[in-house]
Amino acid sequence: QVQLVESGGGLVQAGGSMRLSCAASGRTSSAYLRGWHRQAPGKEREFVASIRWSDGETNYRDSVKGRFTISRDNAKNTIYLQMNDLKPEDTAVYYCAAATPAAGTYIYWGQGVQVTALS
């Protein structure tokens, strides 16, 4: 089992910045891929960004490229999502997630944190 605990989030004016953190514990060696997803009211959960733990390779959804940066701190077993130039359409609950090779998909999820960008 892998436990994920997010922190950060809150209210910010459009154009502002915010950083989310996600600390992992438990059998973290199995969590080879970690990422952020988000879900806005009335919409399905969507992928935001991911980072491969072994080499730091990253991926982003097109709408956040150039504005969001995902990074990791190996020593702290933590990933971050730096969000700049936030837009109202970025408003959502953001979830940290981890995938294992055996599952081939994200199977561990954090509790979610609210991010609201005010227009």
GIQUI-V132233 format. One record per residue. N is the residue number from 1. RES is the residue in one small letter. NEAR is the number of other ideal C-beta (glycine too) atoms within 10 Angstrom. Layout:
n: {N:N}
res: {RES:RES}
near: {NEAR:NEAR}
//
This chain:
n: {1:2:3:4:5:6:7:8:9:10:11:12:13:14:15:16:17:18:19:20:21:22:23:24:25:26:27:28:29:30:31:32:33:34:35:36:37:38:39:40:41:42:43:44:45:46:47:48:49:50:51:52:53:54:55:56:57:58:59:60:61:62:63:64:65:66:67:68:69:70:71:72:73:74:75:76:77:78:79:80:81:82:83:84:85:86:87:88:89:90:91:92:93:94:95:96:97:98:99:100:101:102:103:104:105:106:107:108:109:110:111:112:113:114:115:116:117:118:119}
res: {q:v:q:l:v:e:s:g:g:g:l:v:q:a:g:g:s:m:r:l:s:c:a:a:s:g:r:t:s:s:a:y:l:r:g:w:h:r:q:a:p:g:k:e:r:e:f:v:a:s:i:r:w:s:d:g:e:t:n:y:r:d:s:v:k:g:r:f:t:i:s:r:d:n:a:k:n:t:i:y:l:q:m:n:d:l:k:p:e:d:t:a:v:y:y:c:a:a:a:t:p:a:a:g:t:y:i:y:w:g:q:g:v:q:v:t:a:l:s}
near: {8:20:13:22:14:21:13:16:18:9:12:17:9:14:12:13:11:20:14:23:17:26:17:22:11:14:13:17:10:16:22:14:19:26:23:26:22:22:14:14:7:5:9:7:16:12:15:24:22:21:21:15:19:8:7:11:10:15:14:18:15:6:13:22:11:10:15:21:17:23:14:18:11:8:6:11:18:18:27:18:25:14:27:14:14:22:14:10:11:22:20:21:18:24:22:27:24:27:21:17:9:8:11:9:8:20:15:21:15:21:10:17:21:11:22:15:20:12:9}
//
